[in-house]
Amino acid sequence: MTAKEEDRGLRAVRRVREVRENDSRFGLTVALSSLRDREAEAERAAARVETAERFAAGSVADFRGHVDRLAGLVALQAQATVRAGDSRTVAAEAQRRWQRDRQQVRVADLLLERRAAARAEERARREQAQLDDIAAQGWLRGRALRAAETGPTGPTGPTGPTSPTSRETAP
């Protein structure tokens, strides 16, 4: 079974998580853009209140009209501030979700890397075992060739431990 076949399920999970991460990143960019717009709107509303004309002189009706206009500007500023706060909350949640989704993609990547490393380690172990077998076969062949060249010596020959008397006399 190839690595691609072994990891098919995990790769599918990674693709799904990657799509989710891309969606949440897009949501984060939209939320941050909205936050910038709402904060700019709140700053403009605050600037309108700060630069509003001061009441200098006039009738009671003029004063009342001025107070009503100023109250309207303050109400608009308060609404803009609330919307900016709401946008901050949405952006913070979008940031949290994007980080969670990005972490899930990283987890899938880490699992894929660990599986690949385990397969590479197993492959190296098998190669080492094969090399050990080849070396052992070479050593046995060399020993057999040396034995054939020098004559029968060893466990089955006259100097080997095949006879009870040779075991008794051996130092």
VEXPA-626772 format. One record per residue: residue number from 0; residue in one letter; x, y, z of N, C-alpha, C, CB in turn. Coordinates in steps of 0.001 Angstrom, whole numbers, padded with zeros to 6 digits, m for minus. Each point is the difference from the previous one (the first is absolute). Last residue first. Glycine has a CB too. Example, Ala and Ser with C-alpha at 12.3 -4.5 7.8 and 13.67 -1.06 7.14 Angstrom:
BEGIN
<kefi 1; 's'; <012850; m002250; 007080>; <000820; 001190; 000060>; <m000770; 001090; 000730>; <001184; m000628; m002145>>,
<kefi 0; 'a'; <m000894; m005092; 002075>; <m000890; 001190; 000000>; <000900; 001200; 000000>; <m001892; m001173; 001246>>,
//
This chain:
BEGIN
<kefi 170; 'p'; <041942; m026865; 026337>; <000247; 000889; 001151>; <m001161; 000907; 000306>; <002377; m000071; m000550>>,
<kefi 169; 'a'; <m002644; m005035; m001582>; <000088; 001406; m000430>; <000203; 000887; 001201>; <m001469; m000455; m001973>>,
<kefi 168; 't'; <000713; m004289; 002112>; <001373; 000425; m000076>; <000159; 001452; m000398>; <000570; m002308; m000552>>,
<kefi 167; 'e'; <m004871; 000149; 000912>; <000676; m000195; 001284>; <001412; 000555; m000028>; <m001378; m002033; 000392>>,
<kefi 166; 'r'; <m001291; 001968; m004277>; <m000549; 000958; 000945>; <000731; m000094; 001316>; <m002225; m000136; m001111>>,
<kefi 165; 's'; <003278; m002896; m002274>; <000521; 001328; m000347>; <m000546; 001050; 000945>; <000193; m000688; m002395>>,
<kefi 164; 't'; <m001664; m003788; 002741>; <001379; 000146; 000473>; <000558; 001369; m000333>; <000330; m002448; m000272>>,
<kefi 163; 'p'; <m004719; 001068; m001147>; <000072; 000289; 001438>; <001430; 000199; 000483>; <m002075; m001320; 000304>>,
<kefi 162; 's'; <000539; 002657; m005297>; <000291; m001231; 000729>; <000141; 000319; 001479>; <001144; m000999; m002020>>,
<kefi 161; 't'; <m002123; 004449; m001100>; <m000930; m001076; m000341>; <000259; m001275; 000785>; <m000182; 000979; m002257>>,
<kefi 160; 'p'; <002053; 004035; 001853>; <m000524; m000651; 001205>; <m001021; m001084; m000322>; <000392; 002117; 001238>>,
<kefi 159; 'g'; <003865; m000669; m004549>; <m001249; 000539; 000510>; <m000501; m000764; 001202>; <m000542; 000759; m002276>>,
<kefi 158; 't'; <004379; m001700; m000628>; <000302; 000907; 001113>; <m001252; 000573; 000620>; <002145; 000554; m001086>>,
<kefi 157; 'p'; <m002276; m003637; m002670>; <000715; m000646; 001092>; <000307; 000936; 001168>; <000968; m001518; m001686>>,
<kefi 156; 'g'; <m005285; 002792; m001349>; <001327; m000529; m000302>; <000685; m000580; 001229>; <000181; 001664; m001826>>,
<kefi 155; 't'; <m004468; 000722; 001584>; <m000140; m001376; m000468>; <001340; m000648; m000288>; <m002197; 000606; m000950>>,
<kefi 154; 'p'; <001763; 003985; 002587>; <m000778; m000856; 000890>; <m000102; m001442; m000474>; <m001270; 002003; 000632>>,
<kefi 153; 'g'; <005378; 000557; m002592>; <m001216; 000572; 000519>; <m000765; m001019; 000810>; <m000090; 001554; m001930>>,
<kefi 152; 't'; <003321; m002229; m002465>; <000241; 000468; 001363>; <m001282; 000619; 000480>; <002471; 000398; m000402>>,
<kefi 151; 'p'; <m000588; m002932; m004185>; <m001048; m000131; 000997>; <000462; 000396; 001392>; <m000972; m001803; m001371>>,
<kefi 150; 'g'; <003203; 004178; m002911>; <m000309; m001381; 000364>; <m001028; m000039; 001102>; <002287; m000706; m000670>>,
<kefi 149; 't'; <m000530; 004573; m001849>; <000924; m000482; 001032>; <m000266; m001438; 000401>; <000182; 002318; 000819>>,
<kefi 148; 'e'; <m002873; 000009; m004149>; <001403; 000180; m000384>; <000952; m000621; 001012>; <m000638; 002100; m001168>>,
<kefi 147; 'a'; <m004054; m002047; 001962>; <000278; m000885; m001130>; <001467; 000094; m000406>; <m002373; 000252; m000788>>,
<kefi 146; 'a'; <000819; 002624; 004112>; <m000010; m001375; 000509>; <000328; m000983; m001109>; <m001691; 000642; 001728>>,
<kefi 145; 'r'; <001161; 003859; m002841>; <001248; m000189; 000769>; <000091; m001418; 000531>; <m000009; 002424; 000639>>,
<kefi 144; 'l'; <m003960; m001231; m002834>; <001123; m000021; m000947>; <001322; m000223; 000732>; <m001266; 001539; m001536>>,
<kefi 143; 'a'; <m002587; m001011; 004143>; <m000052; m001276; m000704>; <001145; m000109; m001001>; <m002494; m000058; 000288>>,
<kefi 142; 'r'; <002004; 004111; 001947>; <000429; m001029; 000958>; <000010; m001367; m000671>; <m000937; 001348; 001913>>,
<kefi 141; 'g'; <m000796; 002236; m004369>; <001448; 000156; 000179>; <000555; m001053; 000937>; <m000228; 002443; m000403>>,
<kefi 140; 'r'; <m004387; m002289; m000150>; <000640; m000465; m001247>; <001517; 000089; 000119>; <m002007; 000746; m001335>>,
<kefi 139; 'l'; <m000513; 001001; 004882>; <m000112; m001455; m000039>; <000661; m000576; m001251>; <m002128; 000158; 001308>>,
<kefi 138; 'w'; <001885; 004529; m000932>; <000927; m000533; 001007>; <m000030; m001520; m000009>; <m000322; 002053; 001417>>,
<kefi 137; 'g'; <m002743; 000173; m004166>; <001374; 000176; m000492>; <001023; m000570; 000965>; <m000732; 002044; m001205>>,
<kefi 136; 'q'; <m003745; m001982; 002543>; <000182; m000980; m001074>; <001417; 000083; m000567>; <m002456; 000141; m000554>>,
<kefi 135; 'a'; <001264; 003062; 003713>; <000107; m001319; 000639>; <000211; m001082; m001048>; <m001472; 000775; 001883>>,
<kefi 134; 'a'; <000667; 003611; m003394>; <001316; m000093; 000635>; <000196; m001364; 000651>; <m000023; 002476; 000393>>,
<kefi 133; 'i'; <m004180; m001574; m002215>; <000990; m000100; m001085>; <001400; m000137; 000586>; <m001474; 001378; m001521>>,
<kefi 132; 'd'; <m001986; m000599; 004548>; <m000128; m001336; m000586>; <001033; m000212; m001098>; <m002445; 000003; 000539>>,
<kefi 131; 'd'; <002160; 004286; 001341>; <000546; m000941; 000977>; <m000057; m001429; m000533>; <m000709; 001531; 001862>>,
<kefi 130; 'l'; <m001343; 001798; m004404>; <001459; 000137; m000061>; <000680; m000945; 000984>; <m000265; 002395; m000692>>,
<kefi 129; 'q'; <m004396; m002198; 000803>; <000448; m000616; m001246>; <001511; 000065; m000128>; <m002167; 000615; m001070>>,
<kefi 128; 'a'; <000238; 001591; 004687>; <m000124; m001446; 000179>; <000450; m000734; m001258>; <m001900; 000353; 001607>>,
<kefi 127; 'q'; <001710; 004302; m001807>; <001105; m000416; 000859>; <m000031; m001504; 000237>; <m000019; 002250; 001098>>,
<kefi 126; 'e'; <m003542; m000336; m003477>; <001229; 000049; m000797>; <001194; m000467; 000822>; <m000949; 001890; m001351>>,
<kefi 125; 'r'; <m003135; m001462; 003592>; <m000045; m001129; m000936>; <001255; m000043; m000857>; <m002500; 000133; m000039>>,
<kefi 124; 'r'; <002016; 003526; 002931>; <000198; m001243; 000767>; <000005; m001213; m000919>; <m001104; 001056; 001988>>,
<kefi 123; 'a'; <000067; 003115; m003879>; <001426; m000060; 000342>; <000302; m001264; 000791>; <000121; 002510; 000015>>,
<kefi 122; 'r'; <m004609; m001661; m000995>; <000719; m000315; m001234>; <001495; m000118; 000275>; <m001760; 001194; m001349>>,
<kefi 121; 'e'; <m000923; 000280; 004846>; <m000251; m001425; m000256>; <000733; m000454; m001256>; <m002248; 000183; 001114>>,
<kefi 120; 'e'; <002385; 004379; m000120>; <000749; m000749; 001017>; <m000164; m001504; m000215>; <m000307; 001895; 001637>>,
<kefi 119; 'a'; <m002211; 000969; m004319>; <001411; 000103; m000367>; <000868; m000787; 000984>; <m000426; 002266; m001026>>,
<kefi 118; 'r'; <m004162; m001917; 001965>; <000220; m000854; m001173>; <001459; 000022; m000422>; <m002348; 000425; m000745>>,
<kefi 117; 'a'; <001119; 002424; 004209>; <m000079; m001390; 000462>; <000216; m000961; m001166>; <m001581; 000687; 001840>>,
<kefi 116; 'a'; <001337; 003886; m002821>; <001232; m000294; 000722>; <000013; m001448; 000487>; <000154; 002408; 000698>>,
<kefi 115; 'a'; <m004073; m000822; m002717>; <001068; m000093; m001003>; <001325; m000348; 000671>; <m001195; 001676; m001458>>,
<kefi 114; 'r'; <m002439; m000850; 004258>; <m000200; m001250; m000732>; <001095; m000203; m001036>; <m002469; 000190; 000359>>,
<kefi 113; 'r'; <002436; 003864; 001958>; <000380; m001108; 000888>; <m000165; m001341; m000698>; <m000675; 001369; 001984>>,
<kefi 112; 'e'; <m000769; 002477; m004272>; <001460; m000026; 000108>; <000467; m001147; 000881>; <000051; 002473; m000327>>,
<kefi 111; 'l'; <m004671; m001717; m000006>; <000526; m000485; m001278>; <001526; m000095; 000039>; <m001970; 001019; m001189>>,
<kefi 110; 'l'; <m000140; 000892; 004906>; <m000276; m001437; m000074>; <000524; m000605; m001303>; <m002028; 000348; 001429>>,
<kefi 109; 'l'; <002334; 004300; m000932>; <000917; m000670; 000917>; <m000212; m001512; m000025>; <000029; 002049; 001450>>,
<kefi 108; 'd'; <m003008; 000640; m003889>; <001328; 000003; m000615>; <001007; m000747; 000871>; <m000529; 002188; m001111>>,
<kefi 107; 'a'; <m003749; m001518; 002876>; <m000057; m000981; m001088>; <001352; m000081; m000708>; <m002468; 000449; m000303>>,
<kefi 106; 'v'; <002064; 002828; 003567>; <m000049; m001319; 000627>; <m000017; m001081; m001075>; <m001223; 000953; 001995>>,
<kefi 105; 'r'; <000910; 003504; m003387>; <001359; m000332; 000435>; <000059; m001373; 000661>; <000459; 002435; 000305>>,
<kefi 104; 'v'; <m004638; m000716; m001497>; <000749; m000335; m001213>; <001420; m000402; 000379>; <m001404; 001598; m001374>>,
<kefi 103; 'q'; <m001249; m000038; 004829>; <m000469; m001318; m000431>; <000692; m000435; m001283>; <m002209; 000447; 001082>>,
<kefi 102; 'q'; <003026; 003891; 000567>; <000631; m001006; 000865>; <m000423; m001406; m000421>; <000053; 001654; 001905>>,
<kefi 101; 'r'; <m002125; 001962; m003991>; <001386; m000098; m000461>; <000748; m001053; 000808>; <m000037; 002420; m000698>>,
<kefi 100; 'd'; <m004317; m001388; 002029>; <m000018; m000735; m001269>; <001413; m000170; m000558>; <m002301; 000895; m000467>>,
<kefi 99; 'r'; <001797; 001686; 004370>; <m000365; m001387; 000282>; <000037; m000830; m001283>; <m001437; 000758; 001931>>,
<kefi 98; 'q'; <002127; 003870; m002347>; <001140; m000632; 000660>; <m000293; m001465; 000303>; <000648; 002213; 000990>>,
<kefi 97; 'w'; <m004149; 000330; m002754>; <001040; m000205; m001007>; <001217; m000681; 000621>; <m000811; 002023; m001263>>,
<kefi 96; 'r'; <m002680; m000778; 004147>; <m000386; m001119; m000869>; <001067; m000292; m001043>; <m002397; 000588; 000352>>,
<kefi 95; 'r'; <003012; 003156; 002453>; <000077; m001226; 000783>; <m000331; m001220; m000866>; <m000620; 001294; 002070>>,
<kefi 94; 'q'; <000092; 002971; m003989>; <001423; m000281; 000220>; <000164; m001327; 000742>; <000505; 002480; 000057>>,
<kefi 93; 'a'; <m004837; m000843; m000585>; <000511; m000465; m001294>; <001482; m000356; 000111>; <m001695; 001435; m001201>>,
<kefi 92; 'e'; <m000314; 000522; 004946>; <m000504; m001366; m000188>; <000495; m000582; m001322>; <m002037; 000564; 001365>>,
<kefi 91; 'a'; <003067; 003906; m000510>; <000716; m000849; 000962>; <m000442; m001456; m000136>; <000204; 001952; 001582>>,
<kefi 90; 'a'; <m002456; 001282; m004141>; <001363; m000200; m000505>; <000798; m000890; 000947>; <m000083; 002244; m001131>>,
<kefi 89; 'v'; <m004244; m000974; 002459>; <m000078; m000909; m001153>; <001403; m000294; m000537>; <m002292; 000903; m000583>>,
<kefi 88; 't'; <001968; 002269; 004006>; <m000356; m001323; 000514>; <m000034; m001024; m001137>; <m001334; 001072; 001857>>,
<kefi 87; 'r'; <001991; 003421; m003006>; <001176; m000508; 000712>; <m000253; m001418; 000513>; <000622; 002352; 000662>>,
<kefi 86; 's'; <m004214; m000044; m002551>; <000934; m000451; m001036>; <001283; m000540; 000614>; <m000959; 001684; m001578>>,
<kefi 85; 'd'; <m002173; 000271; 004449>; <m000531; m001263; m000534>; <000931; m000565; m001070>; <m002347; 000775; 000485>>,
<kefi 84; 'g'; <003409; 003441; 001177>; <000212; m001027; 001031>; <m000497; m001363; m000456>; <m000205; 001758; 001756>>,
<kefi 83; 'a'; <m000684; 001928; m004513>; <001439; m000297; m000021>; <000335; m001071; 001043>; <000496; 002361; m000779>>,
<kefi 82; 'r'; <m004886; m000771; 000705>; <000260; m000815; m001192>; <001480; m000359; m000098>; <m001930; 001104; m001174>>,
<kefi 81; 'v'; <000690; 001826; 004617>; <m000544; m001347; 000261>; <000272; m000914; m001195>; <m001806; 000981; 001487>>,
<kefi 80; 't'; <002942; 003519; m001980>; <000899; m000639; 000961>; <m000455; m001418; 000315>; <000533; 002241; 000972>>,
<kefi 79; 'a'; <m003266; 000424; m003679>; <001213; m000362; m000733>; <000995; m000706; 000920>; <m000347; 001957; m001545>>,
<kefi 78; 'q'; <m003555; m000210; 003485>; <m000324; m001146; m000863>; <001236; m000482; m000758>; <m002352; 000857; m000239>>,
<kefi 77; 'a'; <002804; 003022; 002822>; <m000193; m001163; 000871>; <m000315; m001244; m000833>; <m000820; 001509; 001852>>,
<kefi 76; 'q'; <001096; 002600; m004089>; <001324; m000411; 000461>; <m000113; m001258; 000880>; <000798; 002413; m000096>>,
<kefi 75; 'l'; <m004772; m000414; m001317>; <000678; m000636; m001136>; <001392; m000490; 000394>; <m001288; 001470; m001575>>,
<kefi 74; 'a'; <m001055; 000997; 004757>; <m000647; m001301; m000187>; <000632; m000762; m001163>; <m002140; 000943; 000918>>,
<kefi 73; 'v'; <003566; 003453; m000166>; <000493; m000866; 001077>; <m000610; m001396; m000134>; <000276; 002003; 001527>>,
<kefi 72; 'l'; <m001831; 001294; m004473>; <001394; m000344; m000310>; <000579; m000940; 001049>; <000279; 002210; m001143>>,
<kefi 71; 'g'; <m004597; m000515; 001926>; <m000015; m000925; m001149>; <001404; m000436; m000375>; <m002081; 001090; m000836>>,
<kefi 70; 'a'; <001611; 002206; 004118>; <m000442; m001293; 000546>; <m000049; m001050; m001115>; <m001350; 001185; 001794>>,
<kefi 69; 'l'; <002273; 003226; m003057>; <001135; m000551; 000734>; <m000359; m001366; 000592>; <000803; 002336; 000524>>,
<kefi 68; 'r'; <m004239; 000053; m002628>; <001009; m000399; m000990>; <001191; m000655; 000683>; <m000725; 001872; m001507>>,
<kefi 67; 'd'; <m002561; m000076; 004318>; <m000522; m001171; m000709>; <000995; m000504; m001047>; <m002336; 000839; 000378>>,
<kefi 66; 'v'; <003315; 003156; 001924>; <000102; m001144; 000919>; <m000480; m001273; m000695>; <m000346; 001528; 001989>>,
<kefi 65; 'h'; <m000195; 002497; m004340>; <001424; m000324; 000118>; <000187; m001230; 000885>; <000603; 002433; m000309>>,
<kefi 64; 'g'; <m004919; m000682; m000028>; <000394; m000615; m001274>; <001463; m000431; 000039>; <m001695; 001409; m001210>>,
<kefi 63; 'r'; <000080; 001091; 004852>; <m000600; m001333; 000002>; <000367; m000753; m001282>; <m001902; 000851; 001428>>,
<kefi 62; 'f'; <003212; 003601; m001112>; <000765; m000814; 000952>; <m000529; m001437; 000006>; <000454; 002048; 001424>>,
<kefi 61; 'd'; <m002809; 001081; m003942>; <001300; m000269; m000630>; <000849; m000898; 000902>; <m000100; 002227; m001199>>,
<kefi 60; 'a'; <m003940; m000758; 002930>; <m000264; m000968; m001063>; <001291; m000358; m000726>; <m002328; 000913; m000270>>,
<kefi 59; 'v'; <002433; 002484; 003492>; <m000160; m001289; 000659>; <m000241; m001083; m001038>; <m000915; 001125; 002053>>,
<kefi 58; 's'; <003566; 003024; m003920>; <m001238; m000183; 000767>; <m000005; m001381; 000653>; <m001242; 001554; m001566>>,
<kefi 57; 'g'; <005959; 000750; 000595>; <m001210; m000218; m000769>; <m001187; m000201; 000921>; <001349; m000996; m001845>>,
<kefi 56; 'a'; <004515; 000535; 001597>; <m001109; 000864; 000444>; <m001206; m000295; m000856>; <001582; 001810; 000774>>,
<kefi 55; 'a'; <002331; m004723; m000553>; <000516; 001297; 000429>; <m001118; 000882; 000549>; <001820; m000178; m001713>>,
<kefi 54; 'f'; <m000509; m005314; 000895>; <m001104; 000959; 000054>; <000542; 001305; 000563>; <m001737; m001845; 000306>>,
<kefi 53; 'r'; <004698; m001636; m003207>; <m000395; 000309; 001377>; <m001142; 001018; m000050>; <002361; m000466; 000887>>,
<kefi 52; 'e'; <m000949; m003348; m004717>; <m000028; 001418; 000380>; <m000455; 000136; 001447>; <m000480; 000673; m002388>>,
<kefi 51; 'a'; <003074; m005104; 000773>; <m001346; 000596; m000072>; <000064; 001448; 000485>; <m001092; m002270; 000372>>,
<kefi 50; 't'; <004708; m001135; m000520>; <000019; 001207; m000846>; <m001373; 000649; m000139>; <001905; m000992; m001239>>,
<kefi 49; 'e'; <m001243; m003014; 003840>; <001028; 000947; 000448>; <m000035; 001305; m000793>; <001415; m001938; 000676>>,
<kefi 48; 'v'; <m004256; m001636; m001929>; <m000426; 000535; 001305>; <000993; 001062; 000463>; <m001108; m002202; 000601>>,
<kefi 47; 'r'; <002182; m000087; m004512>; <m001165; 000871; m000230>; <m000487; 000615; 001312>; <m000660; m001409; m001981>>,
<kefi 46; 'a'; <004109; m001793; 002169>; <000498; 001265; m000538>; <m001160; 000968; m000268>; <001964; m001214; m001029>>,
<kefi 45; 'a'; <m002998; m003134; 002379>; <000606; 000729; 001120>; <000523; 001349; m000466>; <000617; m002172; 001101>>,
<kefi 44; 'a'; <m002263; m000698; m004377>; <m001109; 000460; 000847>; <000540; 000791; 001186>; <m001389; m001990; m000691>>,
<kefi 43; 'r'; <004521; m000063; m002144>; <m000657; 001123; m000687>; <m001141; 000560; 000849>; <000604; m001008; m002230>>,
<kefi 42; 'e'; <001550; m002830; 003814>; <000894; 001163; 000088>; <m000616; 001218; m000682>; <001982; m001539; 000048>>,
<kefi 41; 'a'; <m004259; m002548; m000369>; <m000071; 000503; 001383>; <000903; 001222; 000170>; <m000496; m002332; 000839>>,
<kefi 40; 'e'; <000654; 000114; m004978>; <m001312; 000634; 000161>; <m000138; 000591; 001409>; <m000997; m001616; m001678>>,
<kefi 39; 'a'; <004773; m000959; 000770>; <000096; 001292; m000710>; <m001308; 000771; 000131>; <001652; m000989; m001634>>,
<kefi 38; 'e'; <m001596; m003330; 003343>; <000830; 000882; 000837>; <000164; 001366; m000655>; <001223; m001999; 000908>>,
<kefi 37; 'r'; <m003507; m001292; m003326>; <m000787; 000413; 001171>; <000802; 000917; 000916>; <m001279; m002145; m000133>>,
<kefi 36; 'd'; <003465; 000216; m003641>; <m001053; 000924; m000437>; <m000786; 000545; 001198>; <m000170; m001248; m002183>>,
<kefi 35; 'r'; <003400; m002066; 003001>; <000645; 001267; m000398>; <m001042; 001032; m000410>; <002035; m001267; m000751>>,
<kefi 34; 'l'; <m003614; m003047; 001681>; <000460; 000670; 001222>; <000665; 001331; m000329>; <000312; m002233; 001103>>,
<kefi 33; 's'; <m001562; m000556; m004653>; <m001181; 000595; 000625>; <000390; 000760; 001267>; <m001436; m001847; m000938>>,
<kefi 32; 's'; <004787; m000616; m001121>; <m000375; 001125; m000864>; <m001205; 000741; 000584>; <000888; m001238; m002018>>,
<kefi 31; 'l'; <000434; m002705; 004123>; <000978; 001067; 000248>; <m000294; 001228; m000853>; <001717; m001730; 000571>>,
<kefi 30; 'a'; <m004377; m002108; m001228>; <m000254; 000562; 001332>; <000974; 001134; 000307>; <m000865; m002230; 000771>>,
<kefi 29; 'v'; <001482; m000189; m004761>; <m001241; 000783; m000087>; <m000275; 000684; 001342>; <m000929; m001593; m001748>>,
<kefi 28; 't'; <004535; m001349; 001577>; <000309; 001208; m000770>; <m001231; 000896; m000133>; <001764; m001270; m001259>>,
<kefi 27; 'l'; <m002324; m002901; 003388>; <000819; 000907; 000816>; <000319; 001277; m000770>; <000988; m001972; 001209>>,
<kefi 26; 'g'; <m003194; m001491; m003471>; <m000890; 000627; 000982>; <000743; 000985; 000877>; <m001406; m002040; m000010>>,
<kefi 25; 'f'; <003943; m000542; m002921>; <m000786; 000971; m000757>; <m000951; 000740; 000934>; <000163; m001435; m002066>>,
<kefi 24; 'r'; <002200; m002043; 003940>; <000920; 001106; m000283>; <m000714; 001082; m000811>; <001967; m001592; 000048>>,
<kefi 23; 's'; <m004284; m002365; 000822>; <000082; 000813; 001224>; <000988; 001156; m000186>; <m000564; m002032; 001394>>,
<kefi 22; 'd'; <000086; m001019; m004959>; <m001262; 000698; 000236>; <000087; 000901; 001229>; <m001226; m001908; m001061>>,
<kefi 21; 'n'; <004877; m000869; 000141>; <m000089; 001067; m001007>; <m001287; 000806; 000186>; <001343; m001402; m001618>>,
<kefi 20; 'e'; <m000778; m002384; 004313>; <000950; 001047; 000407>; <m000041; 001167; m000985>; <001481; m001739; 001078>>,
<kefi 19; 'r'; <m004016; m002068; m002102>; <m000589; 000692; 001150>; <000916; 001141; 000456>; <m001165; m002136; 000710>>,
<kefi 18; 'v'; <002789; m000637; m004047>; <m001108; 000799; m000539>; <m000642; 000797; 001131>; <m000417; m001705; m001834>>,
<kefi 17; 'e'; <003694; m001326; 003093>; <000610; 001120; m000712>; <m001074; 000907; m000599>; <002015; m001419; m000505>>,
<kefi 16; 'r'; <m003312; m002582; 002591>; <000437; 000984; 000995>; <000631; 001213; m000665>; <000360; m001845; 001641>>,
<kefi 15; 'v'; <m001605; m001729; m004381>; <m001201; 000595; 000590>; <000389; 001080; 001000>; <m001257; m002159; m000315>>,
<kefi 14; 'r'; <004759; m000335; m001552>; <m000621; 000878; m001009>; <m001237; 000689; 000561>; <000860; m001492; m001820>>,
<kefi 13; 'r'; <001280; m001716; 004529>; <000811; 001211; m000119>; <m000618; 000973; m001013>; <002060; m001333; 000597>>,
<kefi 12; 'v'; <m004003; m002922; m000107>; <m000265; 000817; 001195>; <000768; 001312; m000096>; <m000374; m002077; 001396>>,
<kefi 11; 'a'; <001274; m001027; m004691>; <m001358; 000538; m000187>; <m000374; 000887; 001182>; <m000661; m002036; m001343>>,
<kefi 10; 'r'; <004683; m000295; 001617>; <000120; 001085; m000983>; <m001374; 000632; m000281>; <002001; m001165; m001039>>,
<kefi 9; 'l'; <m001820; m002599; 003801>; <000551; 001167; 000692>; <000178; 001172; m000953>; <001161; m001520; 001607>>,
<kefi 8; 'g'; <m002644; m002573; m003434>; <m000987; 000538; 000934>; <000491; 001252; 000694>; <m000852; m002291; 000335>>,
<kefi 7; 'r'; <003867; m000044; m003207>; <m001113; 000567; m000749>; <m001021; 000652; 000932>; <000348; m001733; m001777>>,
<kefi 6; 'd'; <004101; m000632; 002476>; <m000398; 001271; 000606>; <m001200; 000635; m000684>; <002354; 000325; 000655>>,
<kefi 5; 'e'; <m000428; m004507; m002118>; <m000065; m000120; 001457>; <m000572; 001252; 000644>; <001952; m001537; m000078>>,
<kefi 4; 'e'; <m001100; 001440; m004605>; <m001162; m000815; 000345>; <m000169; m000099; 001513>; <000299; m001301; m002121>>,
<kefi 3; 'k'; <003465; 003539; 000495>; <m001190; 000742; m000397>; <m001266; m000761; 000384>; <001285; 001036; m001893>>,
<kefi 2; 'a'; <002913; m003044; 002501>; <m000250; 001025; 001018>; <m001269; 000776; m000329>; <002470; 000187; 000439>>,
<kefi 1; 't'; <m002271; m005146; m002325>; <000829; 001197; m000087>; <m000385; 001002; 001081>; <000259; m000362; m002467>>,
<kefi 0; 'm'; <m000461; m005178; 002341>; <m000856; 001175; 000000>; <000902; 001238; 000000>; <m001876; m001240; 001235>>,
//
